[in-house]
Amino acid sequence: MIQNRGGNTEEAEDIFQEVILIFYQKVLENELTEDNCNIGGFLMTVSQRMWYTKINRKNMMERHPFSYTHLRSHETRQDLV
């Protein structure tokens, strides 16, 4: 999905790892179970949101390079779920 939308293999692998960590956290916290979650849908949705957030941040930083330097990926990770 990421490579089809302009990303490269390294970016796809990074997002995959982040998504798996989020998934694991949600399972440990009992927020996701087989009964209340389509696992494939969850993984795809979070992956898409992370990718679009990364692209939007990159575009903002290109337009306003000094305004967004304080943002870190871990600060917005929970906003994606």
KAQUI-V552936 format. One line per field, one symbol per residue. ss: DSSP state (@ for helix, = for strand, . for the rest). phi: phi as a letter, one per 40 degrees, with the letter a starting at -180 (. if undefined). burial: # if it has 9 or more other C-alpha atoms within 8 Angstrom, else .. A space follows every 10 residues. Layout:
ss = ???
phi = ???
burial = ???
//
This chain:
ss = ..@@@...@@ @@@@@@@@@@ @@@@@@@@.. ........@@ @@@@@@@@@@ @@@@@@@@@@ @@@....... ..@@@@@@@@ .
phi = .cccbgcbcc cccccdcccc ccdcdccccf cbbccbacdc cccccccccc cccccccccc cccbcccbcc cbcccbdccc b
burial = .##...#... ##..##..## ..#..##... .#........ .##..##### #.....#..# #...#..#.. ......#... .
//
